[in-house]
Amino acid sequence: MRYSVMMVFLLSWIGMGCWIVCFWWMHRISSRQDSMLKELHAVTARIERLSRVEHDLIKEVHPTVSEIKDRVQDMQETVASDSSIAKR
């Protein structure tokens, strides 16, 4: 009887120790996940900011590109008409 009581007492302490180790391990994993999520959030915030800046730059450049294409087309027409006049 004394042996079984001692065994139950020992197993109870071992079980409690296992629970403590388990909780510590889960806390460690959770803190790593939190730090990874914070880092990931910071990266996505930087990407989003850069994306906005890039979008603003493209908005500024886009009308200029259209104007340049129009000017090049006008210049091609002018050169083509000048070369046809020169051929006559």
C-alpha positions as CSV (number, residue, x, y, z in Angstrom):
1,M,0.0,0.0,0.0
2,R,2.8,2.4,0.9
3,Y,4.5,1.6,-2.4
4,S,1.4,2.5,-4.5
5,V,0.8,5.8,-2.6
6,M,4.4,6.7,-3.2
7,M,4.1,5.8,-6.9
8,V,1.0,7.9,-7.3
9,F,2.7,10.8,-5.5
10,L,5.7,10.5,-7.8
11,L,3.7,10.2,-11.0
12,S,1.6,13.3,-9.9
13,W,4.8,15.3,-9.6
14,I,6.1,14.0,-12.9
15,G,2.8,14.9,-14.6
16,M,2.9,18.4,-13.1
17,G,6.5,18.8,-14.3
18,C,5.4,17.7,-17.8
19,W,2.6,20.3,-17.8
20,I,5.0,23.0,-16.7
21,V,7.4,22.1,-19.5
22,C,4.5,22.0,-22.0
23,F,3.3,25.4,-21.0
24,W,6.8,26.9,-21.1
25,W,7.3,25.3,-24.6
26,M,4.0,26.7,-25.9
27,H,4.8,30.1,-24.5
28,R,8.2,30.0,-26.3
29,I,6.6,29.0,-29.6
30,S,3.9,31.7,-29.1
31,S,6.5,34.4,-28.5
32,R,8.4,33.4,-31.6
33,Q,5.3,33.5,-33.7
34,D,4.4,36.9,-32.3
35,S,7.9,38.3,-33.2
36,M,7.6,36.7,-36.7
37,L,4.1,38.3,-37.2
38,K,5.4,41.7,-36.1
39,E,8.3,41.4,-38.5
40,L,6.0,40.3,-41.3
41,H,3.7,43.2,-40.6
42,A,6.6,45.6,-40.8
43,V,7.7,44.1,-44.1
44,T,4.2,44.4,-45.6
45,A,3.9,48.0,-44.3
46,R,7.2,48.8,-46.1
47,I,6.0,47.1,-49.3
48,E,2.7,48.9,-49.2
49,R,4.4,52.3,-48.7
50,L,6.8,51.6,-51.6
51,S,3.9,50.5,-53.7
52,R,2.1,53.8,-53.1
53,V,5.2,55.8,-53.9
54,E,5.7,53.7,-57.1
55,H,2.0,54.3,-58.0
56,D,2.3,58.0,-57.5
57,L,5.5,58.1,-59.7
58,I,3.7,56.2,-62.4
59,K,0.8,58.6,-62.2
60,E,3.2,61.5,-62.7
61,V,5.0,59.9,-65.6
62,H,2.1,58.4,-67.4
63,P,0.7,61.7,-68.9
64,T,4.3,62.7,-69.8
65,V,4.7,59.4,-71.7
66,S,1.5,60.1,-73.7
67,E,2.7,63.6,-74.5
68,I,6.0,62.3,-75.7
69,K,4.4,59.6,-77.9
70,D,2.2,62.3,-79.4
71,R,5.2,64.6,-80.1
72,V,7.1,61.7,-81.6
73,Q,4.2,60.9,-83.8
74,D,3.9,64.6,-84.9
75,M,7.6,64.7,-85.5
76,Q,7.4,61.5,-87.7
77,E,4.5,63.1,-89.7
78,T,6.5,66.3,-90.1
79,V,9.6,64.4,-91.2
80,A,7.6,62.2,-93.5
81,S,5.9,65.3,-95.1
82,D,9.3,67.1,-95.4
83,S,10.9,64.1,-97.1
84,S,8.0,63.8,-99.5
85,I,8.4,67.5,-100.4
86,A,12.1,67.1,-100.8
87,K,11.6,64.1,-103.2
88,R,9.5,66.3,-105.5
